[in-house]
């Protein structure tokens, strides 16, 4: 799968800033052109939120952050980029002019995507010299967390461009979906517009307030949509007979005059003020940046939950996250020459919303998850990676003793270290410690014994010489370290 090597972002507002963050956190260098006097500040704030969200989203080793450069001209920004994302305001004349400039300055094989939420790509590419490489790449906010991108080609867009665009989104954790025919507002915004129009009528007619309407969505069908969409949800609603029964039962009611979907509400000053006042009350003093952070935490929690769905295989956007993490683990590695004079620092993460209990503290099984991630990182260091496991061998944990010494809380930066206590041909004895990254204080420890196994045969076997050759130098170096406090303890033992 071909990856993006350098990106250019023309426009750095809400959507453009989200694209910048998505690229940078995927390790891609980004050149930005935005004449707005506050562009650098806006992008920096979006980037701060994105980094905070990613720290909660995944413990997989992210690549080194890409380099961000603000350019004085559009031409400078796009000159050597292989993916150029235009995110200027939604005006056809403005976008067309910007895209024509990009087309003239970009290298021949560069892909050019427009973040438009409704303009037709055929109209956008009208005056371009190389219209075959222009496509709509319509994302959803926040771009750095929501993975979907609607890919829409115009009359002159080549099939090769569509395929290349979708292929390049996978390595940055996004899912490109090809919209087969161009249509104003594409698919997602068409659905949202229908819901939005009906919602405005419900507020105008005093059926409910904006907060009640949002509660109806977020406490009911919004939860279903987040994991199964519309049609699959209704397939279940049809019972054992499935979708055909559902359509037969509920299809006729579509003719009933329930909704005002075909009527456009008059957004006069009174209605605007009414909605604005109710929205202010609903926000309850929270700023936009605070609401963004709350939104991100909630999205991370949902994505994490979906990652564990379908028997651990992942479901929907969670499966996409799981696959993205596996690619990060496959590419990521600990330094080739780790510092053996101290316990190995193998995991750095933050306590995500999905990890905490009713006290706001990290739940017990998440401690085990971090310790497991630490063991996995050690195993990758000695060559027991995904390919090794798929070939039929691994180390299995057969005993664990965890001590809870402090408390890990929501959003807290933590890291885990590993000290190898002993090893032989079949056994690996380790001691892990979770630290508060800010203070260095010990939060928890875990002592574990692992056995090398032939997973297909289901029995313990000696590890191969190449694995032991990488493991023994670590064990020998760590043998010179002081025994960690708590090693060898059993449950209930007095201090």
N, C-alpha and C positions, 0 to 999 in steps of 0.2 A: 504494500500500500504506500503510495507516494505521500510524502509529508510536505508541509509548508516550511520553507527555509527562512523566508523573510516576508513580513507583511507590511502593508501601508494602510493607514486608516485616515481617510479624509473626512473630518468631522469628529469631534470628541465630546459630544453631549452625552445624554443618558445612554443611547444605544451605541454610539461610537465609542464611548468610554468603556462600555461593557465588552465590546469586541476587543479593544486594546487589552483589557484585563485578561480575557480568555486566551488571547495569543501569548501574552507575556508569561502567564502561568504555565503555558504549555512549552515554555522554553524558546519561543520564537521572538526574534528581534523585530521591533515595530518602529516604523517611521510615521510620524503624525504631522498632518497639516491642518490647522484650525486657526483662523484669524481672530477668533473671539478672544478678548483681552483676559478672560478668566479661564481659558482652556486648560492651562497647566494645573490650576487649583482644582477644577472640576474633575479632571482625569485622576489627580492624586487622591481625591476623596473616594472616587469609585474604586480605584485600585486598593485603597486601604480596606474597604468593605469586602472586596473580592478575596484579598489575602486572609482576612478574618474568617470568611466563609469556607475557603478551601482548607484552612487549618482544622475546622470542625468536620469537613466533608470526608476527608480521607487520610489515612495514615500511610498510604503508598508514597514512595519516594518521588516527589515531583522533580522534574528536571531543573537545572539551574535557570533562574528567571531570565527571560530575554531582556535585551537592552532596549530602553525606550529613548527615542530621539525626537525632539520637536524641530521641524524644518521650517525654514523661512518661506519656501515656495512649495506649491503642489508638485511641480516638476521634480524637485529634489526628493520629495518624499517617495514618489512612485518609481523613481528611475531604475532601481534594481530589485523591486519587490516581485514575488511570484504570485501573491494573492493581494489584491487591492480591494478594500472595502470602503465604499462610499456611504456616508451616513449624514448627509446634509439635510436641511429642512425639506419638507414634503411639498415642493413646488416643481412642476414639470419643467418649466423654463430654467430654473436654477440647477436642478439635477442634470438636465440634458447638457447644459453648458459645462458643468464640472466633469461629467463623464466624457465629453468630447476632449477636454484637456487631458484627462487621465489617459485616454486612448492614444493621444498623440505623443505622450511622454513615456508611456510604459514600454517595457521590453516586449518583444513579439509574443513570447509564450506566457505572459502574465494573464491570470484569471482576474476578471473584474466583476465584483458583486455589488449590487445596490441593496441597501437596507430598507428600501421603500416598503410601506405597509399596504400599498394599494395601487400604485401606478403600474401600467403595463410595460413589460420589458420591450415590447415592439416599439412603443412610443419613445422609450428612453434611448434606444440604440439607433434611432432614425438617422442621425447625422454622423455616426461613428465611421471611421475608416475601416475598423476591424470589429464589426458588430457581432461576429460569430463567438466572441469570447465574453460577451456581456450577458449576465443573468441576474435575476433577483435572488438575493440571499436574505430572506426575511426571518429574523430571529425573534425571540421573545424575551422580555425584560424580567429579571436580570440575565443578560446574555452569558455571564460567567457561570451561572448555575443552571438555567433552563437549557437543555441540550438541543431542542428542535430548531431546525432551519428549513424553511420552505424554499426549495430551489425551483425557480420558474424561468423557463427560457422564452425568448421572443421568436418571431418569425425567422430571424436570421441567426439565432443561437445554434451552434453546432451540437449534435449529440455527444461528441467527444468532450465538449466543455461541461455539459451537465454531468457526465460520468466522472470527470476529473474533479469537479467541485465536490461531489458527494464523497469520493474517495479521500479527499484531503481533510474532510471534517472529522472522520473517524479518529485519527491520531490525536486530535485535541479534545476528545470526549464529547463530540456533538453528533447528532443524527440528522443527516440531510434527507428530506423526503421530496421526491420529484412530483410536482403538480403537473399533470399531463397536459392541461390546456390552460393558457393564460386567461385570467378573469380578474376583474377589478376586486381588490381586497383579498384575492386568493381564497384559501380555505378557512384558516383560523380566524381571521378578522371578520369573515362573513358570518361565522357562527357567533362570534362575540358581538357583532353589530346587531344581530337579531335579538340576542338576550338583552343587550344594552337598551335597545329601543323599547322593548316591553318593560324593562325596569324603570325607565324614565316616565312612562305612563302610570305605573303603579305609584310612583312618588307624586306625580302631578295630581292624580285623582285621590290622594290621601288614603290610599289603601294601606300603606305602611310607611315607615321611615327608612332612611338609607341604612341605618344600623340593623333594623329588622330584616330588610332584604338581604343584606350581607350574611346575617345569621342563618337565614334559610338556605343560602348556598353553602356556607362553610360547615354547617352541621349536618348536611344531608347529601345531596347529589354531588356536591363539590368533592367530597371524600371518595365517592365512587368513581368520578371522572379521573381523579388523580392517578388511579391505578388500573382502570379498565376502559376508559373512554366511554363513548356513547352507545355504539352498536353492540359491543360485547356485554355491556351492562343490561341492555334491553333484551339480549338473547337469554340471559338468565331469568329476566322477568317473565319470559314466555314459558317458564317451567320446562318440563321434560320435552315438550313439543318444540321448544326453541323459538327462533325468530319468526317463523311462519305463523305460529300461533299468536305471538305477540302482535304482529301486524294485523292479523284477522280480528283480534280482540279490540285493539286500541286504534287501529287505522281510521275507522269511521269518525272518531271524535275529532279528527283533524278538520272536519268540515264544520264543526260547531263554532259559533261566533264567540269564542272565549277570549281571544287575544286581539291585540291591536298591532300585530307585527307589520301589517302593510300600511299603517298610518304613521306619519312622522309627527312627533310631539313638537309643539312650538316652544322652543327654549327662550321664552321671553325673560325680561329682567326679573320678574317675580319668581319664576321657577328656578332660575340660576341662583338667586339669593336664597331661596328655600333649600335647595340642595347644598349650597355652600355652607349655610348655617348648620344644617344637620351633620354635614361632613366634619365641620370644626368641632362640634360637640362629640362626635364619635371618636375623633383623634385624641380627645382628652388631654391636650397639651403636648402630645408627642410631636417632635419635629419630623421632617421628611427623612432625615438621615437616621433618626431613631427607628422610625417605621421600617426603613429599608433593612436595618440590622435585624429587627424582629422577623420581618419577612424571610430574610436569608436563613435565620436559625430554624424557622418552621420548615422551609424547603429542604434544608439539610436533613432534618429529622425524618421527613417523608421519604426522601431519597434513600436514606440509610435503612429505613424500614422495608422499602421495596427491594433493596439490595439483598435482603435475607428471605424474600418471598419465594414461592414455588420450590419449597424444599431446599432452600439454600442456593438454588440456581439463579435467583434474581428474577424480577418481573418488571416489565415496562421500562421506565426510566431507571429503575434500580438495576436491571440487568445491564443496561448500557453503562452505568457507573461501575458495576462489577467488572465488565469486560475492559473498561478503560483502566481500572486499577490493575488488572492483571497485566496489561501492556506496560504500565509504569513499573510494576515489580520486575517484569522481564527485562526492562531496559535499565532499571535502577540498580545500583550496587554500592556497597560500602567501599571506602577508599582501598585501593589495591594493597597498600601497606599500612594497615591500621596500627594505631599506637598500642602496643602490647604491654606497656609499662603500667597500665591501669585497666580497670574494667572497660570493656568495649561499649561505647555509646552507640546504640543501634536503632533506637526509635525516638523520634521527636513528634509530638502531636499536641492537640488541645482537646479538652473535654467538651464534646459536642452535646447539643440539646437531647439527642437520642440516647445519650449515655447516663443521664441523671435520673434520680428517683424523686419522690415527693419532697425530700429534704433539700433538693438541689445539689446533692452529692453524687459522685459517680457510683453506679450500682455495682454489686459484687462481681457479676459476670463480666463486666467491662474491664475490671482489673485483670481477670484471667485472659481476656482478649488482648490487652496490651502485653502481658507476659508472653502469650502465644506469638504475637507479632515479633517480639524480641527474639524468641527462639527461632522463628522462621528466618529472621534477618541473619542470625548466626549460621543457620544451615545454608543459606544462600552464599554466605561468605566462604564456606568450605566446599561449595560445589553441589550441595543438595538443593537444587533449584527445581522449577516446575518440570523441566524436561527429565530430570533425574527421577522425580516422583512418577511421572507418566510412564517411565521405563520399567517401573515395578518395584522400586526400593525407596525406603524413607527411614526417618527416625520417628518413632512413636513415643509420646509422653506416657509413662506408666505410673508416675507418682508426682504429686504436687503438694507443697505446703506453703500457704500464703499467710503472711502477717500483715494486718492493717494497722499502720502506725499513725498516719495522719489522714486527712480528708482531701480528695480531689474534687474541685467544684466546677460548676459550669463556666466554660470559657478559659479555664486555667491552663497555662502552658505547662506540659509535663514532658519528661524524657525518661527513657529506660536504659539501664546499663546491664551488661552481662559479664560475670566472672566465671570462667570454667574451673570447676573444683577438681575434676578428675575425668579421665577417659581411658578406655581400652578398646579392643577390637569391636565390641558390641555395645558398650555402655557409654553414655555421655551424661555427666553430672554437672549441672549449672546452677548459678545463683543470680537471680535478676533483682534489680532495684528500680523502683519508680521514684523519680525525684521531682520536686517542684523546681521548674526551670529558673524561676526568678530568684529563689533563695538557696537552692541546692538541697533543701531539707528532704529527708526520706519520707515518702508517703506510704509505701508498701514494699514488701519483698516477697519473692517466690523462689523456693528451692525445688528443682525438678530433676527427675531421673528419666532419661530417654534411652530406648533400645533401638538398635538398627535392625530393620526387618526386611524380609522379602514379602511385600504386601500381597502378592498373588498367592504365595504358599501359606501366608498367615503365620510365619514363624520367624524367630530371631536368627539372624545370620551376621557374620562378620562384615564390617564395612570394607569396601575395596581400598587398596593401597593409596590411590590418588586422593580419596577423601581424607584418609587418616594422615596423609602427608601434609594436608592443609590444616588439619585440626590439632595435631600434636605440638607444633610450635606455639600455638595459642595456649594450650594446656601447660606446656613447659614454662612459658613466661608467667602465666598466672599462678603457677605453683610457688613463685617467689613472693607473691603478694600476701599480705596479712589475711587471715581467714575473715570473711565478712561477718559482721555482727548478726547473729541469728541463725547461722549455718548449723545444721544438725539438730535444731530444736524440734520438739514434737508438740502437738496441741496440748495446752494446759500446763506446760512446763513453767515452773517459777523462774523469775529472772535471777 
